[in-house]
Amino acid sequence: MHRLLVLLVLVCWPVVTWANHIVGGDISLLALDKARPGYFRIQMTQYWETSALVSGNQDAIINVMVFRKRNPVLIEKIQVDLRTTTPLIYDNDACATQLNLRTTQALYYRDYQFDVAKYADPDGYYMVWERCCRNNTTVNMATPTGLGMAIYMEFPPMLRNGAFVANSSPSFALPNGAYICLNKPFTFDLGAVDADGDELRYSLVTPLQGYTTTQVVYGDEQVRLTYPEVAWASGYSAQNAIPGNPPLRVDARTGLLSVQASRQGIFLFTVQVEEYRNGQRIGLIRRDFQLPVIECTPRKPPVARIQYSGQPATTVAICPAQTALLTVDNDPLYAYQWQKDGLRLSGMTSYSLTAAQPGVYTVIRSYKTTCASDTVSEGVQVRRSDLPPPT
């Protein structure tokens, strides 16, 4: 009987193992109601390598640790739930399929009431989550297998001189799935927005490895003065994360990444965003991310021309209850991906699109079965008509 009980315990006990699936991520705080002191949304975005996902490595709940920066002490541990998973959309599906470039965005968040009395230290606080392991396909890490990660951010006190401070940290948008063509100029917008209008300054920094290992999969409540950085492979650094002429750079004011890569592979890097108010740094967030560099066939498909009602269009005015059917030539040789305001529209891969919302619409055209460079159409601005509604 005793042996049977032990066997049942071993079978039913949840097993936590390390897995190589995490591409990157970031964490942020959003003030939900300035009239309600301490009411924030804790939001974490993770990026997973889709092919490496199994049932045991998609955490349904994460534990975020909050520490005081000065003479660090643990303030509290907060559980945050997984809410949605969304596949990133790539420009050229033929390239993504050929190279198995599949990435899933996992969005965690929780609306949480902080006790502002615990957050009055003028030096501020930091929030961190640690997990093993990163995906092992990167070429710029010294030892990519079994490499842990720490997602880290800093925020100012919630109570200053007896008055509540409702500050939101900068927030990154969902990125488009992108890849870099070898020896071709490339740009990628990784800019953040700040709800308070604070000044944002961008820089490239070394990703954090943290303290997790293949044996200790999750971070704990132990106070840490610093978090170890990853070890770069020979010849790589924060300022040479993707080598090229020029290598990977980020615009300090806008967060626009640029590179003309000279090596193929998948490259890990981190963009740090520091938040300034009245010339004083009050917080920071960091996004770990990866971009692949591939050899693209030189030939490009012709640029698509968007039409409305059978005519080339640059501006379309629609009534409030109306939609606009935008089309390009329906050639089976090509694949299409529609965008609105520069962001890819999930599932919108036909030669036509019904536009119901104002914005600037473009379409990416690529070869359906060949991994090659693609082209982007001129934009068509869809706007609401100024005419009064009919009577």
Secondary structure, 3 states (H helix, E strand, C coil): CHHHHHHHHHHHCCCCCCCCCEEEEEEEEEECCCCCCCEEEEEEEEEEEHHHCCCCCCCCEEEEEEEECCCCCEEEEEEEEEEEEEECCECCHHHHHHCCCCEEEEEEEEEEECCHHHCCCCCCEEEEEEEECECCCECCECCCCCCEEEEEEEECCCEECCEECCCCCCEECCCCECCEECCCCEEEECCEECCCCCEEEEEEECCECCCCCCCCCECCCCCCCCCCECCECCCCCHHHCCCECCCCEECCCCCEEEECECCCEEEEEEEEEEEEECCEEEEEEEEEEEEEEECCECCCCCCCCCEECCEECCEEEECCCCCEEEECCCCCCEEEEEEECCEECCCCCCCEEEECCCEEEEEEEEECCCCECCEECCCEEEEECCCCCCC
